[in-house]
Amino acid sequence: MSIFKIIIILIFVGLLFSRKLRKAAGTMLLGLILLFYGKAIIGGVLWLAQWLASLAGGGHA
């Protein structure tokens, strides 16, 4: 885990000090987040979609 923390810290340092690297660092950070939390994010989005559908469909029942 310490290696990943170091990578994330380096990404944030790049965000702070290099405007040219900002887009690449943001994309890399997003990629890391999706890599580690992709299943949880997809599950959360599906749950939210089902909840909104139940509100829209059966909210008045």
Rosetta silent file (secondary structure, phi, psi, omega in degrees, C-alpha in Angstrom):
SEQUENCE: MSIFKIIIILIFVGLLFSRKLRKAAGTMLLGLILLFYGKAIIGGVLWLAQWLASLAGGGHA
SCORE:     score description
SCORE:     0.000 S_00000001
   1 L     0.000  -31.277 -177.295    0.000    0.000    0.000 S_00000001
   2 H   -63.821  -33.360  178.560    2.863    2.406    0.689 S_00000001
   3 H   -62.974  -42.627 -179.640    3.896    2.300   -2.985 S_00000001
   4 H   -67.025  -37.162  176.980    0.417    3.379   -4.039 S_00000001
   5 H   -63.144  -41.225  178.242    0.402    6.194   -1.481 S_00000001
   6 H   -63.041  -43.137  178.880    3.720    7.444   -2.850 S_00000001
   7 H   -60.562  -45.392 -179.116    2.358    7.319   -6.413 S_00000001
   8 H   -63.946  -41.357  177.713   -0.741    9.279   -5.397 S_00000001
   9 H   -61.462  -43.028  178.220    1.386   11.873   -3.555 S_00000001
  10 H   -62.718  -37.615  177.688    3.583   12.269   -6.648 S_00000001
  11 H   -62.360  -45.261 -179.695    0.472   12.750   -8.777 S_00000001
  12 H   -66.439  -36.020  175.060   -0.773   15.512   -6.478 S_00000001
  13 H   -62.189  -41.793  176.229    2.665   17.171   -6.493 S_00000001
  14 H   -61.822  -39.117  177.652    2.527   17.079  -10.283 S_00000001
  15 H   -62.337  -39.448 -176.212   -0.921   18.657  -10.181 S_00000001
  16 H   -73.356  -38.981 -168.223    0.346   21.477   -7.978 S_00000001
  17 H  -103.844  -11.216 -177.429    3.587   22.286   -9.789 S_00000001
  18 L  -136.658  109.138  179.579    2.982   21.506  -13.454 S_00000001
  19 L   -68.878  -29.613  179.513   -0.024   22.763  -15.344 S_00000001
  20 L   -67.752  -32.467 -178.430    1.021   20.772  -18.402 S_00000001
  21 L   -86.866   -4.483 -173.621    0.893   17.526  -16.412 S_00000001
  22 H   -58.372  -46.114 -177.910   -2.428   18.367  -14.794 S_00000001
  23 H   -66.572  -44.671 -179.322   -4.555   16.597  -17.406 S_00000001
  24 H   -64.951  -41.451 -179.732   -2.321   13.517  -17.553 S_00000001
  25 H   -66.951  -40.114  177.678   -2.092   13.283  -13.763 S_00000001
  26 H   -62.984  -40.641  178.328   -5.847   13.647  -13.410 S_00000001
  27 H   -65.258  -41.269  179.312   -6.388   10.913  -15.968 S_00000001
  28 H   -65.372  -42.301  179.410   -3.901    8.648  -14.194 S_00000001
  29 H   -63.985  -42.433  177.029   -5.512    9.301  -10.823 S_00000001
  30 H   -61.742  -39.945  177.700   -8.948    8.571  -12.274 S_00000001
  31 H   -62.673  -42.188  177.687   -7.549    5.364  -13.754 S_00000001
  32 H   -63.621  -42.815  179.625   -6.155    4.290  -10.370 S_00000001
  33 H   -61.676  -45.392  179.846   -9.470    5.049   -8.666 S_00000001
  34 H   -65.625  -35.075 -179.983  -11.379    3.051  -11.277 S_00000001
  35 H   -64.335  -44.491 -175.159   -8.860    0.217  -11.012 S_00000001
  36 H   -86.044  -33.034 -173.121   -9.220   -0.129   -7.244 S_00000001
  37 H  -118.334   14.874 -175.688  -12.830    0.933   -6.736 S_00000001
  38 H   -56.558  -46.532 -178.508  -14.374    0.123  -10.120 S_00000001
  39 H   -63.936  -41.406  179.965  -16.628   -2.650   -8.834 S_00000001
  40 H   -66.933  -39.542  179.736  -17.845   -0.542   -5.910 S_00000001
  41 H   -65.379  -45.024  179.794  -18.465    2.478   -8.170 S_00000001
  42 H   -62.883  -43.456  177.902  -20.404    0.378  -10.701 S_00000001
  43 H   -61.203  -41.278  179.062  -22.437   -1.215   -7.902 S_00000001
  44 H   -65.345  -40.529  178.992  -23.188    2.209   -6.428 S_00000001
  45 H   -65.566  -42.679  179.148  -24.271    3.604   -9.789 S_00000001
  46 H   -64.026  -41.515  178.588  -26.544    0.617  -10.420 S_00000001
  47 H   -63.365  -43.097  179.418  -28.050    0.938   -6.931 S_00000001
  48 H   -62.844  -41.124  178.885  -28.624    4.669   -7.443 S_00000001
  49 H   -63.769  -41.697  178.378  -30.263    4.019  -10.818 S_00000001
  50 H   -65.336  -39.583 -179.449  -32.586    1.420   -9.274 S_00000001
  51 H   -65.470  -44.314  178.366  -33.433    3.787   -6.399 S_00000001
  52 H   -64.706  -38.233  178.585  -34.234    6.653   -8.781 S_00000001
  53 H   -65.425  -38.392  179.190  -36.323    4.311  -10.936 S_00000001
  54 H   -69.027  -35.197  176.108  -38.281    3.176   -7.878 S_00000001
  55 H   -65.861  -43.844 -177.924  -38.869    6.814   -6.894 S_00000001
  56 H   -71.143  -39.066 -174.996  -40.043    7.706  -10.390 S_00000001
  57 H   -83.591  -48.312 -172.497  -42.116    4.566  -10.898 S_00000001
  58 H  -118.548   22.236 -177.361  -43.588    3.748   -7.504 S_00000001
  59 L   -67.655  -27.999 -176.177  -43.095    6.925   -5.514 S_00000001
  60 L   -91.247  -10.653 -174.347  -46.806    7.711   -5.402 S_00000001
  61 L   -72.384    0.000    0.000  -47.966    4.221   -4.484 S_00000001
